[in-house]
Amino acid sequence: MTGYGRAQQILNGRDILVEIRSVNHRYYEYSSRVPRTYSYIDEKLKALLKNGISRGKVEVSVTINNIEGKDTEIAINKGAAEGYVNALRSIADELGVEDDITLSKLMKLPDIFNIQKTPDDEEQVWEDVSKVASEAIQRFVEMRQVEGERLKNDITEKAEGILAMVGKVEELSPLTVENYRNRLYKKLSEVLEGKDIDKITELGNQIADVVRERLS
């Protein structure tokens, strides 16, 4: 039985989206698409889904976007800035040009900023992802229940139709046998051109009895 569940929440500055899809499978089979930087949640996510979904080929997709910029730190490379300032002032003195160094111009020079990714609070990330994933599992299960009820009604309707046809066949079967017997009798009468078919039938039965005795 197929299924689908989706949930999305913004928690602690992260926009988290979890989608669960499944197709029929005899056992529980798990696959995932999780951002590489959050790969540490994958095993926990697998266990969480297995607790809520017992069968099916299940694929879960997780998307995490930092919407408040909390995943990066920006630092000034003071050594590089000082080096640029000293070099520019030295050139200005040597060439006799105006020293017009400004902060805005300095900030445009390469290697002035160091951008670093801040370490994740792995426990907090997992707590947030598991909350969204649990909601997606609940919706997934609800969809399966709806589909299961629909399949149940469809099968019940078809079964009732089959039972009705069986009853009709049972009702008509004696008439069918009688009609077949009458058609066969009529056909034999035509072949034998009005000869006494009852006597021929009796003789055939006697011959059949003899054959059965010889074979026993």
Secondary structure, 3 states (H helix, E strand, C coil): CCEEEEEEEEECCEEEEEEEEEECCCCEEEEEECCHHHHHHHHHHHHHHHHHCCCEEEEEEEEEEECCCCCEEEEECHHHHHHHHHHHHHHHHHHCCCCCCCHHHHCCCCCCEEEEECCCCHHHHHHHHHHHHHHHHHHHHHHHHHHHHHHHHHHHHHHHHHHHHHHHHHHHHHHHHHHHHHHHHHHHHHHHCCCCHHHHHHHHHHHHHHHHHHHC
